[in-house]
Amino acid sequence: MFMIMFVLDDPEKLPDILDGWEKAGVTGVTIIESTGMHRVKHKFLPIGYLPAYYGHSENHQTLIAIVEQEDLIKACLKAAEAVVGDLMQPNTGIFAAWPLHTVKGMGKQYI
């Protein structure tokens, strides 16, 4: 079992991300509205800096999914980048995945 976390910078792209993950085989995703330290610390910018932030929501959408197969990690990454572009570019998102040692509550128990 593996945990996938994707912090999506542009919430308007959420439906397309979910469609891509579902097509890849993900059966459930928890979605949490979130924000990052950078946005909180720089919320009160001088007026001259506002154009750089124009059009950006203050919030992200953080997607969390538990998957059984490791190949779904790559499929979800590929689906995410198909929507937002290369995650190495700014204002796209952050993707991470890691193995889980214990999972209980998904109809099966993994210990």
NUPALO-917799 format. One record per residue (C-alpha): residue in three letters; x, y, z. Coordinates in Angstrom, 3 decimals. Example, Ala and Ser with C-alpha at 12.3 -4.5 7.8 and 13.67 -1.06 7.14 Angstrom:
2
+-----+----------+----------+----------+
!  aa !       px !       py !       pz !
+-----+----------+----------+----------+
! Ala !   12.300 !   -4.500 !    7.800 !
! Ser !   13.670 !   -1.060 !    7.140 !
+-----+----------+----------+----------+
***
This chain:
111
+-----+----------+----------+----------+
!  aa !       px !       py !       pz !
+-----+----------+----------+----------+
! Met !    0.000 !    0.000 !    0.000 !
! Phe !    1.129 !    3.524 !   -0.801 !
! Met !    0.055 !    7.055 !    0.083 !
! Ile !   -0.093 !    9.646 !   -2.669 !
! Met !   -0.293 !   13.346 !   -1.851 !
! Phe !   -0.669 !   16.073 !   -4.455 !
! Val !   -0.876 !   19.756 !   -3.545 !
! Leu !   -2.628 !   21.361 !   -6.496 !
! Asp !   -1.860 !   25.047 !   -6.957 !
! Asp !   -4.856 !   25.889 !   -9.191 !
! Pro !   -8.149 !   24.589 !   -7.717 !
! Glu !   -9.905 !   25.093 !  -11.064 !
! Lys !   -7.922 !   22.131 !  -12.414 !
! Leu !   -9.242 !   19.778 !   -9.734 !
! Pro !  -11.975 !   18.097 !  -11.842 !
! Asp !   -9.480 !   17.236 !  -14.588 !
! Ile !   -7.002 !   15.823 !  -12.060 !
! Leu !   -9.720 !   13.671 !  -10.481 !
! Asp !  -10.821 !   12.399 !  -13.898 !
! Gly !   -7.236 !   11.453 !  -14.739 !
! Trp !   -6.668 !    9.676 !  -11.435 !
! Glu !   -9.950 !    7.795 !  -11.760 !
! Lys !   -9.019 !    6.659 !  -15.286 !
! Ala !   -5.661 !    5.511 !  -13.894 !
! Gly !   -7.461 !    3.281 !  -11.385 !
! Val !   -7.685 !    5.325 !   -8.194 !
! Thr !  -10.980 !    4.535 !   -6.441 !
! Gly !  -10.999 !    7.227 !   -3.751 !
! Val !   -9.404 !   10.586 !   -3.024 !
! Thr !   -9.640 !   12.815 !    0.028 !
! Ile !   -9.549 !   16.505 !   -0.883 !
! Ile !   -8.499 !   19.133 !    1.645 !
! Glu !   -8.465 !   22.878 !    1.077 !
! Ser !   -5.017 !   24.082 !    2.126 !
! Thr !   -2.570 !   26.928 !    1.879 !
! Gly !    1.178 !   27.181 !    2.179 !
! Met !    3.494 !   29.102 !    4.458 !
! His !    4.709 !   31.311 !    1.595 !
! Arg !    1.202 !   32.551 !    0.819 !
! Val !    0.393 !   33.164 !    4.469 !
! Lys !    3.616 !   35.060 !    5.150 !
! His !    3.282 !   37.180 !    1.999 !
! Lys !   -0.449 !   37.851 !    2.172 !
! Phe !    0.050 !   41.553 !    2.841 !
! Leu !    2.269 !   42.499 !   -0.070 !
! Pro !    2.957 !   46.083 !   -1.066 !
! Ile !    0.727 !   47.127 !   -3.978 !
! Gly !    3.652 !   47.002 !   -6.433 !
! Tyr !    3.964 !   43.238 !   -5.942 !
! Leu !    0.312 !   42.388 !   -6.477 !
! Pro !    0.480 !   41.830 !  -10.265 !
! Ala !    2.674 !   38.770 !   -9.690 !
! Tyr !   -0.116 !   37.232 !   -7.605 !
! Tyr !   -3.046 !   38.423 !   -9.698 !
! Gly !   -5.277 !   35.553 !  -10.681 !
! His !   -3.976 !   33.149 !   -8.036 !
! Ser !   -6.263 !   31.843 !   -5.330 !
! Glu !   -4.870 !   31.914 !   -1.816 !
! Asn !   -5.827 !   28.274 !   -1.381 !
! His !   -4.638 !   24.993 !   -2.796 !
! Gln !   -6.393 !   21.667 !   -2.984 !
! Thr !   -4.479 !   18.820 !   -1.366 !
! Leu !   -5.398 !   15.397 !   -2.718 !
! Ile !   -4.651 !   12.292 !   -0.669 !
! Ala !   -5.115 !    8.764 !   -1.986 !
! Ile !   -4.146 !    5.309 !   -0.785 !
! Val !   -3.364 !    2.863 !   -3.568 !
! Glu !   -2.404 !   -0.813 !   -3.532 !
! Gln !   -0.048 !   -0.955 !   -6.513 !
! Glu !    3.115 !    1.077 !   -6.941 !
! Asp !    2.417 !    1.556 !  -10.658 !
! Leu !   -0.543 !    3.777 !   -9.734 !
! Ile !    1.906 !    6.316 !   -8.295 !
! Lys !    3.482 !    6.890 !  -11.708 !
! Ala !    0.073 !    6.868 !  -13.386 !
! Cys !   -1.205 !    9.566 !  -11.017 !
! Leu !    1.916 !   11.679 !  -11.512 !
! Lys !    1.546 !   11.395 !  -15.276 !
! Ala !   -2.165 !   12.309 !  -15.079 !
! Ala !   -1.432 !   15.308 !  -12.849 !
! Glu !    1.277 !   16.650 !  -15.141 !
! Ala !   -0.985 !   16.154 !  -18.158 !
! Val !   -3.274 !   18.745 !  -16.575 !
! Val !   -0.916 !   21.195 !  -14.819 !
! Gly !    2.273 !   20.749 !  -16.826 !
! Asp !    5.751 !   19.930 !  -15.544 !
! Leu !    5.724 !   20.064 !  -11.740 !
! Met !    9.222 !   21.541 !  -11.816 !
! Gln !    7.600 !   24.757 !  -13.069 !
! Pro !    6.261 !   27.296 !  -10.552 !
! Asn !    2.579 !   27.489 !   -9.638 !
! Thr !    1.805 !   23.903 !  -10.641 !
! Gly !    1.884 !   21.728 !   -7.544 !
! Ile !    3.823 !   19.292 !   -5.415 !
! Phe !    3.531 !   15.513 !   -5.739 !
! Ala !    4.817 !   12.977 !   -3.200 !
! Ala !    4.282 !    9.293 !   -2.492 !
! Trp !    5.494 !    6.888 !    0.163 !
! Pro !    4.904 !    3.306 !    1.337 !
! Leu !    2.454 !    2.574 !    4.131 !
! His !    3.129 !   -0.047 !    6.766 !
! Thr !   -0.326 !   -0.100 !    8.349 !
! Val !   -3.742 !    0.585 !    6.827 !
! Lys !   -7.065 !   -0.223 !    8.454 !
! Gly !  -10.532 !    0.929 !    7.460 !
! Met !  -10.576 !    0.385 !    3.705 !
! Gly !  -12.494 !   -2.871 !    3.829 !
! Lys !   -9.180 !   -4.675 !    4.323 !
! Gln !   -6.556 !   -4.501 !    7.003 !
! Tyr !   -2.874 !   -4.237 !    6.124 !
! Ile !   -0.382 !   -4.581 !    8.959 !
+-----+----------+----------+----------+
***
